[in-house]
Amino acid sequence: MNFLSLKHKLFRYQLNKKLKNQTIVRKVFNIHQAKYVGILFNATNPEEVVIINKFAKSLQKQDVKVNLLGFFNTTGTPTNVAFPFFTRKHLNWYGVPTNSHIDDFKNKRFDILINAYTKNSLPLEYISSLSNAKFRVGKYFRGVTHSNDMMVQVEDNNLNTCISKIKAFLEEINKDAKAI
């Protein structure tokens, strides 16, 4: 067993241990019912940050309060960042994210948590899995079913495609329910 495999097993062990103690009641929300949305994303690619900001602004125009949390898959500290973030420096030695932005984000009771990332990321998976959000939605990743309550199939790793599919689903699901 190599070192990375050991780290991965320890990561999974810690996550599964916390998931066993989780007692969060989930509820399906559509985008018209939601008043508070969290967006969790990989902020490493500046072009994807632009896409996320545009998406967040479109939700805010619909009177939805939006909180962002971005992950920079680097050890350096990014500059000129206008949203809460964390980096690899904020991961413990087996990959569990630890900092106050992460804890604050995980503990918020979002109506919807949108996992807006197209490649599986253990730190983002961890946060989503343990989120207090009422409804979590994101891209389907094989073997990872504990971090989303609803998953969309996206064939490529295009963030615009992923967000479009998530938006379409959130507009159609529970369509007859009235806004809260």
N, C-alpha and C positions, 0 to 999 in steps of 0.2 A: 504494500500500500504506500503510495507516495504522499508527500506532504499536502498537496492540494486536495487529494481525495480525503485525507483525514480532516482537513479544515471544512470541507463540504459536509462530511458526516456530522461533525460537531455543530455546524450551522443548522442542519436539518433536525438534529436532536433538540437543540435549544428552541427552534421554532415549534416543533411538534409538542414539546413540553408546555409551552405557553398556550398553544391552541387548545390543548386538553382542558385548560382552566378557563377558557373564554366562554362567556355566557351572554353574548350580545344578541339581541333580538333584531333580525333583519326585516326590512319591509321594502316592497317594490315601489319605486317612484318613477314617474315619467318626467321629462324635462320641464313640463308646464306646471307640475306640482312642486318641484324643487325650489327652495328658497336659499339653500346653502350648499354649495358644491366645492369639493376639493379636487384639485388636479395634481396628480403625482406623475412626474415625468423625468426622463433622462435629459439633462441640460448640457451635456457635453458638446453636442453639435449646435452651433449658433443658429443654423437655419431652422432646426426643430424648435428652438426657443422662440423664434419669430412666429412659427405656426401656433405654438401654445399660447403666446400672448394674444394673437388674433382671436383664437378660440375663446380665451377667457374674456376678452372684451365683448365678444358677441353674446356671451352669457350675461355679462353685466348690463348690457343694453336691454335685456329681458328682465331686469330687476332681480337678478340672482347674485347673491353675495358669493364671491369666489376667493378661495385661498389656494395658493400654489406652493408646491415643494419640489424643488429640482435637485437632481443628483448629478454632480460633475464627477465623472469617472477618472479623476486625476488626483494627485497628491498635492498639487499647488492650490493656492487660494485665488479664485477668479476675482477680477475687479469689475467695477461698474455693473453689478448685478442688482436688479430691482425687485428681487423676490427671495424668500427664504430658501436656503440651499444647504447641502452638505457634500462633502467630498470623501474620497477614500481615507483621508486622515480621520474621519469621524466613524470609522468602522473598527470594531475590536479585531483581534488577531484572527478570528475565524469568520469575519464578515458581517457581524450583526451591527447595524447602524446605532450609534449612540451620540446624541447631542440634544440640546433643549428644543431646537426647531423640530426635530423628529418626534420627540415626545409630545410636544404641543399639537402637532399635526395629527398624530395617531389618536390622541384623546379627543379630538373635536368630533362632534356628533353631526357630521355632514348628512344631508339628505341623500346625496349621491357622491361617491368617490369615483372619479374617472382615472383609471390607470392608463395614461396616455404615453405608453412606451411600446415599441415594436419588437424589441429583443429582450428576452428574459434577463432580468437583473436580480440577483439574490437580495441586495439591500432594498430594492423597490418592492419585491415580492414580500419581504419580511414586514415592511411598513403596511402594505395593503392587507396582508393576512391578519394583522393585529389591530387594524383600524376599528374605531368605534362607529364608523359610517353606517348608516342604515341600509344602504344599497351600494354595492361595489361592482363596477363594470369595466371591462378591459379586453384586450386581445387574448385569444385562446393560446395557451402554451401547453403542449403535450406533457401530461404528468403533473401539471400545476393547477389544481382545481380549488384550492383553499384560499386563494387570494382574490377571487371574484365570485360574485353571486350570479352574474351573467357574463358570458364571454361571446365575443364576435370572432368569426373566422376571417382572417386577413391573410391572403396568399403571399403577398410580398411584405417587405418591411417598410412600407411607405406610411409615414405618420399621417399625411393628409387622408389617405384611404382609411386608415384605422379610425381617425376622428370622425370622418363622414359616416362610416358604418355605425359607430357608437351613437352619434347624433340621430341617425335615422331610426335606430332601435329605440332610443329614449323618447322619440317623438311618437312612436307607434305603440309602445307597451302601455298597457293600462290606460289606453286612450280615452275611455269613457269616464274615468275618474275625474272628479272636479279638483281644481287647484285648491290647495290648503290655505 
